[in-house]
Amino acid sequence: MATAPERLLLRLEWKVVRRLDGRLQGAHRTTHRGSGIDFTGLRAYSEGDDARHIDWNVTARLDEPHLRVFTEDRELTVWLVLDRSASMLAGRPGRGKHDVLAELALVLARLFGRGGNRVGALLFDTGMLQVVPPGTSRRHALRIGAELERTAEPTSGARSGTTTDLAEMLDAAGRLARRRALIVVLSDFIGDGDWERSLQRLARRHEVVALRIVDTADDVLPEAGLIVVEDAETGEQLVVDSADPLLRVRFREAVDARDARLTAGMRRAGVPVHRVDTDRDLAEALVEVVARTRDRSA
Protein backbone atom coordinates (compact mmCIF):
# COMPACT_ATOMS: atom_id res chain seq x y z
CA MET A 1 0.00 0.00 0.00
CA ALA A 2 1.30 3.45 -0.92
CA THR A 3 2.35 5.70 1.95
CA ALA A 4 0.91 9.18 2.44
CA PRO A 5 4.05 10.86 1.01
CA GLU A 6 3.90 8.54 -2.04
CA ARG A 7 0.25 9.39 -2.69
CA LEU A 8 0.96 13.09 -2.24
CA LEU A 9 3.99 13.06 -4.54
CA LEU A 10 2.09 11.14 -7.22
CA ARG A 11 -0.66 13.77 -7.15
CA LEU A 12 1.87 16.62 -7.20
CA GLU A 13 3.80 15.06 -10.07
CA TRP A 14 0.63 14.97 -12.13
CA LYS A 15 -0.69 18.43 -11.19
CA VAL A 16 2.44 20.50 -10.55
CA VAL A 17 5.76 18.89 -11.51
CA ARG A 18 4.76 18.32 -15.15
CA ARG A 19 3.87 22.01 -15.49
CA LEU A 20 7.13 23.21 -13.97
CA ASP A 21 9.66 20.66 -15.20
CA GLY A 22 12.50 22.48 -16.96
CA ARG A 23 11.48 25.94 -15.76
CA LEU A 24 12.92 25.83 -12.28
CA GLN A 25 16.33 24.60 -13.41
CA GLY A 26 16.73 27.49 -15.81
CA ALA A 27 15.62 30.03 -13.22
CA HIS A 28 18.20 28.92 -10.67
CA ARG A 29 21.39 28.38 -12.59
CA THR A 30 24.25 29.17 -10.27
CA THR A 31 25.23 32.80 -9.82
CA HIS A 32 28.89 31.80 -9.81
CA ARG A 33 30.97 33.24 -12.61
CA GLY A 34 33.65 30.97 -13.98
CA SER A 35 34.78 28.90 -16.93
CA GLY A 36 31.44 27.70 -18.25
CA ILE A 37 30.15 27.93 -21.79
CA ASP A 38 27.80 30.94 -21.61
CA PHE A 39 29.60 34.28 -22.03
CA THR A 40 28.02 36.94 -19.81
CA GLY A 41 30.29 39.96 -20.17
CA LEU A 42 33.55 41.59 -19.16
CA ARG A 43 34.94 43.02 -15.96
CA ALA A 44 38.18 44.62 -14.85
CA TYR A 45 40.93 42.27 -13.74
CA SER A 46 41.49 42.00 -9.97
CA GLU A 47 44.47 40.59 -8.15
CA GLY A 48 44.08 36.84 -7.77
CA ASP A 49 41.92 36.37 -10.90
CA ASP A 50 42.78 33.59 -13.34
CA ALA A 51 44.94 35.19 -16.03
CA ARG A 52 43.77 32.56 -18.53
CA HIS A 53 40.44 34.42 -18.78
CA ILE A 54 41.94 37.78 -19.76
CA ASP A 55 40.48 39.16 -23.00
CA TRP A 56 43.64 40.47 -24.63
CA ASN A 57 41.88 42.36 -27.43
CA VAL A 58 39.78 44.38 -24.98
CA THR A 59 42.79 44.81 -22.70
CA ALA A 60 44.79 46.29 -25.58
CA ARG A 61 41.97 48.69 -26.57
CA LEU A 62 41.31 49.93 -23.03
CA ASP A 63 44.90 49.73 -21.83
CA GLU A 64 43.62 47.95 -18.72
CA PRO A 65 43.33 44.19 -18.09
CA HIS A 66 39.80 42.82 -18.49
CA LEU A 67 38.42 39.32 -17.96
CA ARG A 68 35.86 37.42 -19.98
CA VAL A 69 33.12 36.28 -17.57
CA PHE A 70 31.06 33.12 -18.07
CA THR A 71 28.15 31.52 -16.29
CA GLU A 72 29.17 28.18 -14.86
CA ASP A 73 26.81 25.43 -15.96
CA ARG A 74 27.14 22.93 -13.15
CA GLU A 75 25.08 20.90 -10.78
CA LEU A 76 23.70 22.55 -7.68
CA THR A 77 23.51 21.39 -4.13
CA VAL A 78 20.14 22.57 -2.85
CA TRP A 79 19.21 22.76 0.82
CA LEU A 80 15.56 23.08 1.80
CA VAL A 81 15.26 24.78 5.19
CA LEU A 82 11.85 23.71 6.50
CA ASP A 83 10.21 25.51 9.41
CA ARG A 84 8.40 22.98 11.61
CA SER A 85 7.51 25.41 14.41
CA ALA A 86 4.10 25.63 16.07
CA SER A 87 2.93 28.64 14.04
CA MET A 88 3.19 26.50 10.89
CA LEU A 89 0.26 24.43 12.17
CA ALA A 90 -2.14 27.34 11.53
CA GLY A 91 -4.77 27.08 8.81
CA ARG A 92 -7.73 24.96 7.89
CA PRO A 93 -7.45 21.15 8.11
CA GLY A 94 -5.77 19.68 5.06
CA ARG A 95 -4.63 23.06 3.77
CA GLY A 96 -2.72 24.64 6.62
CA LYS A 97 0.72 26.11 6.37
CA HIS A 98 2.44 22.83 7.23
CA ASP A 99 0.47 21.10 4.43
CA VAL A 100 1.60 23.68 1.88
CA LEU A 101 5.18 23.45 3.17
CA ALA A 102 5.12 19.66 2.68
CA GLU A 103 3.82 20.05 -0.88
CA LEU A 104 6.43 22.69 -1.72
CA ALA A 105 9.24 20.58 -0.27
CA LEU A 106 8.21 17.51 -2.29
CA VAL A 107 7.82 19.49 -5.52
CA LEU A 108 11.15 21.30 -5.14
CA ALA A 109 13.01 18.13 -4.17
CA ARG A 110 11.56 16.30 -7.17
CA LEU A 111 12.17 19.13 -9.65
CA PHE A 112 15.75 19.84 -8.61
CA GLY A 113 16.50 16.12 -8.34
CA ARG A 114 15.22 15.47 -11.86
CA GLY A 115 17.74 18.04 -13.06
CA GLY A 116 20.58 16.05 -11.53
CA ASN A 117 21.01 18.32 -8.52
CA ARG A 118 21.50 17.01 -5.00
CA VAL A 119 18.77 18.10 -2.58
CA GLY A 120 19.01 17.97 1.18
CA ALA A 121 16.62 19.14 3.88
CA LEU A 122 16.89 20.71 7.30
CA LEU A 123 13.73 20.34 9.39
CA PHE A 124 13.88 22.91 12.15
CA ASP A 125 11.99 23.63 15.32
CA THR A 126 13.63 25.57 18.15
CA GLY A 127 15.65 23.04 20.10
CA MET A 128 15.05 20.27 17.56
CA LEU A 129 16.84 19.67 14.29
CA GLN A 130 16.46 16.87 11.74
CA VAL A 131 18.73 16.63 8.70
CA VAL A 132 18.17 14.67 5.50
CA PRO A 133 21.51 14.53 3.61
CA PRO A 134 21.50 15.56 -0.07
CA GLY A 135 20.33 13.09 -2.70
CA THR A 136 18.82 13.09 -6.18
CA SER A 137 16.30 10.29 -6.67
CA ARG A 138 12.52 10.17 -6.42
CA ARG A 139 12.98 7.89 -3.44
CA HIS A 140 15.05 10.61 -1.82
CA ALA A 141 12.24 13.15 -2.29
CA LEU A 142 9.93 10.63 -0.60
CA ARG A 143 12.38 10.37 2.29
CA ILE A 144 12.06 14.12 2.84
CA GLY A 145 8.28 13.73 2.67
CA ALA A 146 8.37 10.93 5.22
CA GLU A 147 10.38 13.06 7.65
CA LEU A 148 7.89 15.89 7.22
CA GLU A 149 5.01 13.53 7.95
CA ARG A 150 6.80 12.16 10.99
CA THR A 151 7.35 15.65 12.43
CA ALA A 152 3.93 17.01 11.44
CA GLU A 153 2.53 16.97 14.99
CA PRO A 154 4.24 18.79 17.85
CA THR A 155 5.75 16.78 20.67
CA SER A 156 3.66 17.19 23.81
CA GLY A 157 4.96 20.14 25.78
CA ALA A 158 8.00 20.61 23.57
CA ARG A 159 6.89 23.94 22.12
CA SER A 160 5.05 25.47 25.03
CA GLY A 161 6.37 28.89 26.06
CA THR A 162 8.90 29.20 23.22
CA THR A 163 8.88 30.98 19.88
CA THR A 164 10.80 30.09 16.76
CA ASP A 165 14.34 31.39 16.84
CA LEU A 166 14.70 32.39 13.18
CA ALA A 167 18.34 33.33 13.67
CA GLU A 168 19.11 29.86 15.03
CA MET A 169 17.35 28.29 12.04
CA LEU A 170 19.39 30.30 9.54
CA ASP A 171 22.64 29.75 11.44
CA ALA A 172 21.95 26.00 11.44
CA ALA A 173 21.60 26.14 7.65
CA GLY A 174 24.92 27.99 7.41
CA ARG A 175 26.71 25.36 9.49
CA LEU A 176 25.20 22.57 7.41
CA ALA A 177 25.96 23.96 3.94
CA ARG A 178 29.74 24.05 3.93
CA ARG A 179 30.09 24.52 0.18
CA ARG A 180 28.30 27.19 -1.78
CA ALA A 181 24.71 26.08 -2.40
CA LEU A 182 21.22 27.22 -3.22
CA ILE A 183 19.34 27.51 0.06
CA VAL A 184 15.54 27.73 -0.08
CA VAL A 185 13.97 28.76 3.23
CA LEU A 186 10.33 27.73 3.62
CA SER A 187 8.76 29.43 6.63
CA ASP A 188 6.10 31.88 7.75
CA PHE A 189 8.92 33.92 9.33
CA ILE A 190 6.98 34.34 12.56
CA GLY A 191 9.42 34.22 15.43
CA ASP A 192 12.18 35.89 17.37
CA GLY A 193 15.92 36.39 17.14
CA ASP A 194 18.21 38.75 15.25
CA TRP A 195 17.48 36.85 12.05
CA GLU A 196 18.55 39.67 9.72
CA ARG A 197 22.20 39.44 10.69
CA SER A 198 22.09 35.66 10.33
CA LEU A 199 20.44 35.99 6.92
CA GLN A 200 23.12 38.39 5.73
CA ARG A 201 25.86 35.98 6.78
CA LEU A 202 24.09 33.15 4.97
CA ALA A 203 23.54 35.20 1.81
CA ARG A 204 27.21 36.19 1.62
CA ARG A 205 28.20 32.55 1.17
CA HIS A 206 25.18 31.08 -0.62
CA GLU A 207 22.37 31.90 -3.00
CA VAL A 208 19.32 32.23 -0.74
CA VAL A 209 15.64 32.33 -1.68
CA ALA A 210 12.81 32.73 0.83
CA LEU A 211 9.35 31.25 0.31
CA ARG A 212 7.07 32.83 2.90
CA ILE A 213 4.03 30.64 3.55
CA VAL A 214 1.05 32.70 4.68
CA ASP A 215 -2.45 31.82 5.86
CA THR A 216 -5.39 34.20 6.24
CA ALA A 217 -5.22 33.63 9.99
CA ASP A 218 -1.83 35.37 10.02
CA ASP A 219 -3.20 38.63 8.62
CA VAL A 220 -6.92 38.89 9.44
CA LEU A 221 -8.69 39.11 12.78
CA PRO A 222 -12.20 37.63 12.35
CA GLU A 223 -15.02 39.92 13.52
CA ALA A 224 -16.81 37.41 15.74
CA GLY A 225 -17.32 39.13 19.10
CA LEU A 226 -15.57 37.60 22.11
CA ILE A 227 -12.98 35.09 20.98
CA VAL A 228 -10.04 33.26 22.49
CA VAL A 229 -6.80 34.29 20.81
CA GLU A 230 -3.90 31.87 21.13
CA ASP A 231 -0.29 32.65 20.37
CA ALA A 232 0.60 30.12 17.67
CA GLU A 233 4.12 29.70 19.02
CA THR A 234 3.81 29.85 22.83
CA GLY A 235 0.23 28.61 23.31
CA GLU A 236 -0.61 31.62 25.52
CA GLN A 237 -4.35 32.39 25.39
CA LEU A 238 -6.27 35.63 25.81
CA VAL A 239 -9.99 36.51 25.55
CA VAL A 240 -10.53 39.58 23.35
CA ASP A 241 -13.42 41.41 21.73
CA SER A 242 -12.68 41.00 18.03
CA ALA A 243 -15.22 43.70 17.16
CA ASP A 244 -13.35 46.34 19.17
CA PRO A 245 -12.30 48.97 16.56
CA LEU A 246 -9.15 49.92 18.50
CA LEU A 247 -8.09 46.28 18.79
CA ARG A 248 -8.60 45.76 15.07
CA VAL A 249 -6.54 48.84 14.24
CA ARG A 250 -3.72 47.70 16.52
CA PHE A 251 -3.83 44.21 15.04
CA ARG A 252 -3.57 45.62 11.51
CA GLU A 253 -0.71 47.90 12.53
CA ALA A 254 1.15 44.96 14.07
CA VAL A 255 0.69 42.89 10.90
CA ASP A 256 1.87 45.76 8.69
CA ALA A 257 4.90 46.40 10.92
CA ARG A 258 5.84 42.71 10.85
CA ASP A 259 5.55 42.59 7.06
CA ALA A 260 7.54 45.81 6.62
CA ARG A 261 10.34 44.53 8.83
CA LEU A 262 10.50 41.28 6.93
CA THR A 263 10.55 42.99 3.53
CA ALA A 264 13.22 45.49 4.59
CA GLY A 265 15.41 42.80 6.16
CA MET A 266 15.22 40.61 3.07
CA ARG A 267 16.05 43.57 0.83
CA ARG A 268 19.08 44.55 2.91
CA ALA A 269 20.35 40.96 2.74
CA GLY A 270 19.72 40.82 -1.02
CA VAL A 271 17.42 37.83 -0.61
CA PRO A 272 14.26 37.56 -2.76
CA VAL A 273 11.16 36.67 -0.75
CA HIS A 274 8.12 35.16 -2.44
CA ARG A 275 4.74 34.95 -0.73
CA VAL A 276 2.86 31.66 -1.07
CA ASP A 277 -0.71 31.81 0.27
CA THR A 278 -2.28 28.59 1.52
CA ASP A 279 -5.43 29.18 -0.55
CA ARG A 280 -3.49 29.62 -3.81
CA ASP A 281 -2.99 26.98 -6.49
CA LEU A 282 0.53 25.65 -5.89
CA ALA A 283 1.50 25.38 -9.56
CA GLU A 284 0.42 28.97 -10.24
CA ALA A 285 2.33 30.21 -7.22
CA LEU A 286 5.53 28.45 -8.29
CA VAL A 287 5.22 29.61 -11.91
CA GLU A 288 5.05 33.17 -10.55
CA VAL A 289 8.10 32.55 -8.34
CA VAL A 290 10.08 31.29 -11.35
CA ALA A 291 8.99 34.25 -13.49
CA ARG A 292 9.96 36.78 -10.80
CA THR A 293 13.31 35.03 -10.31
CA ARG A 294 14.08 35.26 -14.01
CA ASP A 295 13.03 38.92 -14.15
CA ARG A 296 15.26 39.67 -11.18
CA SER A 297 18.30 37.97 -12.73
CA ALA A 298 17.76 39.38 -16.23
C-alpha positions as CSV (number, residue, x, y, z in Angstrom):
1,M,0.0,0.0,0.0
2,A,1.3,3.5,-0.9
3,T,2.4,5.7,2.0
4,A,0.9,9.2,2.4
5,P,4.1,10.9,1.0
6,E,3.9,8.5,-2.0
7,R,0.2,9.4,-2.7
8,L,1.0,13.1,-2.2
9,L,4.0,13.1,-4.5
10,L,2.1,11.1,-7.2
11,R,-0.7,13.8,-7.2
12,L,1.9,16.6,-7.2
13,E,3.8,15.1,-10.1
14,W,0.6,15.0,-12.1
15,K,-0.7,18.4,-11.2
16,V,2.4,20.5,-10.6
17,V,5.8,18.9,-11.5
18,R,4.8,18.3,-15.2
19,R,3.9,22.0,-15.5
20,L,7.1,23.2,-14.0
21,D,9.7,20.7,-15.2
22,G,12.5,22.5,-17.0
23,R,11.5,25.9,-15.8
24,L,12.9,25.8,-12.3
25,Q,16.3,24.6,-13.4
26,G,16.7,27.5,-15.8
27,A,15.6,30.0,-13.2
28,H,18.2,28.9,-10.7
29,R,21.4,28.4,-12.6
30,T,24.3,29.2,-10.3
31,T,25.2,32.8,-9.8
32,H,28.9,31.8,-9.8
33,R,31.0,33.2,-12.6
34,G,33.7,31.0,-14.0
35,S,34.8,28.9,-16.9
36,G,31.4,27.7,-18.3
37,I,30.2,27.9,-21.8
38,D,27.8,30.9,-21.6
39,F,29.6,34.3,-22.0
40,T,28.0,36.9,-19.8
41,G,30.3,40.0,-20.2
42,L,33.5,41.6,-19.2
43,R,34.9,43.0,-16.0
44,A,38.2,44.6,-14.8
45,Y,40.9,42.3,-13.7
46,S,41.5,42.0,-10.0
47,E,44.5,40.6,-8.1
48,G,44.1,36.8,-7.8
49,D,41.9,36.4,-10.9
50,D,42.8,33.6,-13.3
51,A,44.9,35.2,-16.0
52,R,43.8,32.6,-18.5
53,H,40.4,34.4,-18.8
54,I,41.9,37.8,-19.8
55,D,40.5,39.2,-23.0
56,W,43.6,40.5,-24.6
57,N,41.9,42.4,-27.4
58,V,39.8,44.4,-25.0
59,T,42.8,44.8,-22.7
60,A,44.8,46.3,-25.6
61,R,42.0,48.7,-26.6
62,L,41.3,49.9,-23.0
63,D,44.9,49.7,-21.8
64,E,43.6,48.0,-18.7
65,P,43.3,44.2,-18.1
66,H,39.8,42.8,-18.5
67,L,38.4,39.3,-18.0
68,R,35.9,37.4,-20.0
69,V,33.1,36.3,-17.6
70,F,31.1,33.1,-18.1
71,T,28.1,31.5,-16.3
72,E,29.2,28.2,-14.9
73,D,26.8,25.4,-16.0
74,R,27.1,22.9,-13.2
75,E,25.1,20.9,-10.8
76,L,23.7,22.6,-7.7
77,T,23.5,21.4,-4.1
78,V,20.1,22.6,-2.8
79,W,19.2,22.8,0.8
80,L,15.6,23.1,1.8
81,V,15.3,24.8,5.2
82,L,11.9,23.7,6.5
83,D,10.2,25.5,9.4
84,R,8.4,23.0,11.6
85,S,7.5,25.4,14.4
86,A,4.1,25.6,16.1
87,S,2.9,28.6,14.0
88,M,3.2,26.5,10.9
89,L,0.3,24.4,12.2
90,A,-2.1,27.3,11.5
91,G,-4.8,27.1,8.8
92,R,-7.7,25.0,7.9
93,P,-7.4,21.2,8.1
94,G,-5.8,19.7,5.1
95,R,-4.6,23.1,3.8
96,G,-2.7,24.6,6.6
97,K,0.7,26.1,6.4
98,H,2.4,22.8,7.2
99,D,0.5,21.1,4.4
100,V,1.6,23.7,1.9
101,L,5.2,23.5,3.2
102,A,5.1,19.7,2.7
103,E,3.8,20.1,-0.9
104,L,6.4,22.7,-1.7
105,A,9.2,20.6,-0.3
106,L,8.2,17.5,-2.3
107,V,7.8,19.5,-5.5
108,L,11.1,21.3,-5.1
109,A,13.0,18.1,-4.2
110,R,11.6,16.3,-7.2
111,L,12.2,19.1,-9.7
112,F,15.7,19.8,-8.6
113,G,16.5,16.1,-8.3
114,R,15.2,15.5,-11.9
115,G,17.7,18.0,-13.1
116,G,20.6,16.0,-11.5
117,N,21.0,18.3,-8.5
118,R,21.5,17.0,-5.0
119,V,18.8,18.1,-2.6
120,G,19.0,18.0,1.2
121,A,16.6,19.1,3.9
122,L,16.9,20.7,7.3
123,L,13.7,20.3,9.4
124,F,13.9,22.9,12.2
125,D,12.0,23.6,15.3
126,T,13.6,25.6,18.1
127,G,15.6,23.0,20.1
128,M,15.0,20.3,17.6
129,L,16.8,19.7,14.3
130,Q,16.5,16.9,11.7
131,V,18.7,16.6,8.7
132,V,18.2,14.7,5.5
133,P,21.5,14.5,3.6
134,P,21.5,15.6,-0.1
135,G,20.3,13.1,-2.7
136,T,18.8,13.1,-6.2
137,S,16.3,10.3,-6.7
138,R,12.5,10.2,-6.4
139,R,13.0,7.9,-3.4
140,H,15.0,10.6,-1.8
141,A,12.2,13.1,-2.3
142,L,9.9,10.6,-0.6
143,R,12.4,10.4,2.3
144,I,12.1,14.1,2.8
145,G,8.3,13.7,2.7
146,A,8.4,10.9,5.2
147,E,10.4,13.1,7.6
148,L,7.9,15.9,7.2
149,E,5.0,13.5,8.0
150,R,6.8,12.2,11.0
151,T,7.4,15.7,12.4
152,A,3.9,17.0,11.4
153,E,2.5,17.0,15.0
154,P,4.2,18.8,17.8
155,T,5.7,16.8,20.7
156,S,3.7,17.2,23.8
157,G,5.0,20.1,25.8
158,A,8.0,20.6,23.6
159,R,6.9,23.9,22.1
160,S,5.0,25.5,25.0
161,G,6.4,28.9,26.1
162,T,8.9,29.2,23.2
163,T,8.9,31.0,19.9
164,T,10.8,30.1,16.8
165,D,14.3,31.4,16.8
166,L,14.7,32.4,13.2
167,A,18.3,33.3,13.7
168,E,19.1,29.9,15.0
169,M,17.4,28.3,12.0
170,L,19.4,30.3,9.5
171,D,22.6,29.7,11.4
172,A,22.0,26.0,11.4
173,A,21.6,26.1,7.6
174,G,24.9,28.0,7.4
175,R,26.7,25.4,9.5
176,L,25.2,22.6,7.4
177,A,26.0,24.0,3.9
178,R,29.7,24.0,3.9
179,R,30.1,24.5,0.2
180,R,28.3,27.2,-1.8
181,A,24.7,26.1,-2.4
182,L,21.2,27.2,-3.2
183,I,19.3,27.5,0.1
184,V,15.5,27.7,-0.1
185,V,14.0,28.8,3.2
186,L,10.3,27.7,3.6
187,S,8.8,29.4,6.6
188,D,6.1,31.9,7.7
189,F,8.9,33.9,9.3
190,I,7.0,34.3,12.6
191,G,9.4,34.2,15.4
192,D,12.2,35.9,17.4
193,G,15.9,36.4,17.1
194,D,18.2,38.7,15.3
195,W,17.5,36.9,12.1
196,E,18.5,39.7,9.7
197,R,22.2,39.4,10.7
198,S,22.1,35.7,10.3
199,L,20.4,36.0,6.9
200,Q,23.1,38.4,5.7
201,R,25.9,36.0,6.8
202,L,24.1,33.1,5.0
203,A,23.5,35.2,1.8
204,R,27.2,36.2,1.6
205,R,28.2,32.5,1.2
206,H,25.2,31.1,-0.6
207,E,22.4,31.9,-3.0
208,V,19.3,32.2,-0.7
209,V,15.6,32.3,-1.7
210,A,12.8,32.7,0.8
211,L,9.3,31.2,0.3
212,R,7.1,32.8,2.9
213,I,4.0,30.6,3.5
214,V,1.1,32.7,4.7
215,D,-2.4,31.8,5.9
216,T,-5.4,34.2,6.2
217,A,-5.2,33.6,10.0
218,D,-1.8,35.4,10.0
219,D,-3.2,38.6,8.6
220,V,-6.9,38.9,9.4
221,L,-8.7,39.1,12.8
222,P,-12.2,37.6,12.4
223,E,-15.0,39.9,13.5
224,A,-16.8,37.4,15.7
225,G,-17.3,39.1,19.1
226,L,-15.6,37.6,22.1
227,I,-13.0,35.1,21.0
228,V,-10.0,33.3,22.5
229,V,-6.8,34.3,20.8
230,E,-3.9,31.9,21.1
231,D,-0.3,32.7,20.4
232,A,0.6,30.1,17.7
233,E,4.1,29.7,19.0
234,T,3.8,29.8,22.8
235,G,0.2,28.6,23.3
236,E,-0.6,31.6,25.5
237,Q,-4.4,32.4,25.4
238,L,-6.3,35.6,25.8
239,V,-10.0,36.5,25.5
240,V,-10.5,39.6,23.3
241,D,-13.4,41.4,21.7
242,S,-12.7,41.0,18.0
243,A,-15.2,43.7,17.2
244,D,-13.3,46.3,19.2
245,P,-12.3,49.0,16.6
246,L,-9.2,49.9,18.5
247,L,-8.1,46.3,18.8
248,R,-8.6,45.8,15.1
249,V,-6.5,48.8,14.2
250,R,-3.7,47.7,16.5
251,F,-3.8,44.2,15.0
252,R,-3.6,45.6,11.5
253,E,-0.7,47.9,12.5
254,A,1.2,45.0,14.1
255,V,0.7,42.9,10.9
256,D,1.9,45.8,8.7
257,A,4.9,46.4,10.9
258,R,5.8,42.7,10.8
259,D,5.6,42.6,7.1
260,A,7.5,45.8,6.6
261,R,10.3,44.5,8.8
262,L,10.5,41.3,6.9
263,T,10.6,43.0,3.5
264,A,13.2,45.5,4.6
265,G,15.4,42.8,6.2
266,M,15.2,40.6,3.1
267,R,16.0,43.6,0.8
268,R,19.1,44.5,2.9
269,A,20.3,41.0,2.7
270,G,19.7,40.8,-1.0
271,V,17.4,37.8,-0.6
272,P,14.3,37.6,-2.8
273,V,11.2,36.7,-0.7
274,H,8.1,35.2,-2.4
275,R,4.7,35.0,-0.7
276,V,2.9,31.7,-1.1
277,D,-0.7,31.8,0.3
278,T,-2.3,28.6,1.5
279,D,-5.4,29.2,-0.5
280,R,-3.5,29.6,-3.8
281,D,-3.0,27.0,-6.5
282,L,0.5,25.6,-5.9
283,A,1.5,25.4,-9.6
284,E,0.4,29.0,-10.2
285,A,2.3,30.2,-7.2
286,L,5.5,28.4,-8.3
287,V,5.2,29.6,-11.9
288,E,5.1,33.2,-10.5
289,V,8.1,32.5,-8.3
290,V,10.1,31.3,-11.3
291,A,9.0,34.3,-13.5
292,R,10.0,36.8,-10.8
293,T,13.3,35.0,-10.3
294,R,14.1,35.3,-14.0
295,D,13.0,38.9,-14.1
296,R,15.3,39.7,-11.2
297,S,18.3,38.0,-12.7
298,A,17.8,39.4,-16.2
